[in-house]
Amino acid sequence: MKRLVTAMAIAALAGVGAARADCAPPAIEAPLEGPVKPLERVADYQMILESCARDDKTVLAIRIMKVEGEELLLTVDPETLQTKLERAACWSCREASADAANSRYLRAVETYGASIGQKTRPGATWLENAGLIHGRDNRGVFVTGDLCPSHKPLQRQFLQNLETRNGKIALSLTGSWVARHADDFLWLRQEKAAGRLDIVWTNHSFTHPFRPSLPAGETFILTPGLDPEDEIVNVERLLIANGETPSVFFRYPGLISDSAWGARLRAAHLIPLGADSWLALGERPKPGGVILVHPNGNEPAGLAIFDRLNQSDALPKPFRTLMEAP
């Protein structure tokens, strides 16, 4: 798919000043109070991989969509991994060349997507903890928190304590958590907008099914009958519909996956996110590692361990943004 309408063409038609205004990043109206906007606000959502240029800047576009009639792109800086929404009409795009595969971003997609993790037992068909678990160096840690479905309220105090450090956290979001915790989701957006929390939104599947009576290979993301594309894209659509920007990271529910899901994430241009230390399981944080806690109320023991280590300065510092890890 080629969209060859450029910022220069817009300027010729409407004047340079108007073109600059039209090409400002889209501001999707999503008040920080009131009901959560439905994901259906984001229509015609498609996975793509295109190289897009404007002026002297080049980005990769991984999604195209329409929001209230305007065609938008979800773009990725191929070296910093920063994602942004852009107006499609302002960029000249073409199919990504082979050179793009050598970018830091797509190397990470391939490397971590091919990570097999660990077999849970001999002969098991599923994998455990595949993906990114440790940064490129041994400096600091990467704090991540999962927002799995829960009947319990968000542990806001834990996040407020984190704000007194530097507030950097990657939060793995499920659509089913947002459905039950709209007020908590709005609170997180408010904290982010105010600059108190530096949140990277990580995809954690839309439904996050779990039946503890079943083996891991038959529940979580491996539950029979799930639509894999819906599990991926509907979290992204929900975030965009509410004025937020999804990152390029996906965390498997329960850290359980299989080789087919590894291939799906590579096709979706997403980086699977594991954990070097799941604190509630007694795993000790190591310099450069990815820390996993659950601020959704389901795992207070992990939060208590984090707070104890943090207050005693036993956690490696600094807390770093997840984009620096791959």
Helices and strands as residue ranges (DSSP letters): H 7-14, H 16-22, G 39-41, E 42-54, E 57-67, E 70-76, E 83-87, G 88-90, E 92-95, G 98-102, H 104-113, E 118-119, E 127-128, E 142-147, H 156-163, E 168-173, H 175-180, H 182-193, E 198-203, G 216-218, G 220-222, H 228-241, E 246-250, G 253-255, E 256-257, H 259-267, E 271-272, E 277-278, G 279-281, E 290-293, H 300-311, G 322-324
